[in-house]
Amino acid sequence: MALVGWEAYARSLDSNLFIPTLTAVIGAVIDLAQDGEFWEAYRQTLVPFAWGLAAALISGIPFGLLMGRSRVLTELSTPYVAFLNALPISTLVPVVVITFGIGMVARSAVVFLFAIVDIVLTTAAGVRYITPDLMEMSHSFGAGRWTLIRRVIVPGAMPGIVAALRVGSGRAVVGMVVMELLLVAVGVGRLISRYRDGFRSPELYAVIVSLAVFGLLVMAVVRWIERRATRWRQQ
């Protein structure tokens, strides 16, 4: 119904300079899908996205596990984590530029900053929901530190870990878009800037639709991983 309303409203306008018709956007999507420049732009955008998200997961999940287990680490790190959680990450982009320039490292760093806090906090919350009786029983059977982590903490915190993956991936997608629009437009952001400056509304909307589809695909992959990771709990 919303799509029908969009088409009807756009056709009722005297000019489609700012709001194109749905059919025009669909046609632009088809044309872009056949354009090699479109896929090259996505490749240039996805590389820092992948590096930034991977760095956030590799560092954020272990730190979240430690934060959930250690009261001292929680008290020491909570002020800094809370500060980053309350701070609009977009305001750190100038700091990233000063520190790393505008290359691949800086673009990956923006994605990392968007994802890391939610990954740490969600993972730590998952650790705190582990049943204390299970921990005490493991200690009574003589489980060492690494056995406890591998057999109890990680499996028990798995719902929190996969939730961190889901939330962090969504935040990383936002960071990817912000990186392209505010830092340096070399991929999808370059296409958005070109179509915006040229008042090519159908192509602009088509790129935005492609970003929405990409976000949905990322969430679908994460949900598949979540079902696989938590299958043992259902069984």
Sequence and secondary structure as in RCSB ss.txt:
>XXXX:A:sequence
MALVGWEAYARSLDSNLFIPTLTAVIGAVIDLAQDGEFWEAYRQTLVPFAWGLAAALISGIPFGLLMGRSRVLTE
LSTPYVAFLNALPISTLVPVVVITFGIGMVARSAVVFLFAIVDIVLTTAAGVRYITPDLMEMSHSFGAGRWTLIR
RVIVPGAMPGIVAALRVGSGRAVVGMVVMELLLVAVGVGRLISRYRDGFRSPELYAVIVSLAVFGLLVMAVVRWI
ERRATRWRQQ
>XXXX:A:secstr
 HHHHHHHHHHHSS  SSS  HHHHHHHHHHHHT HHHHHHHHHHHHHHHHHHHHHHHHHHHHHHHHHH HHHHH
HHHHHHHHHHHS GGGGHHHHHHHHTTSHHHHHHHHHHHHHHHHHHHHHHHHHTS HHHHHHHHHTT  HHHHII
IIIHHHTHHHHHHHHHHHHHHHHHHHHHIIIII  SSHHHHHHHHHHTT HHHHHHHHHHHHHHHHHHHHHHHHH
HHHHTHHHH 
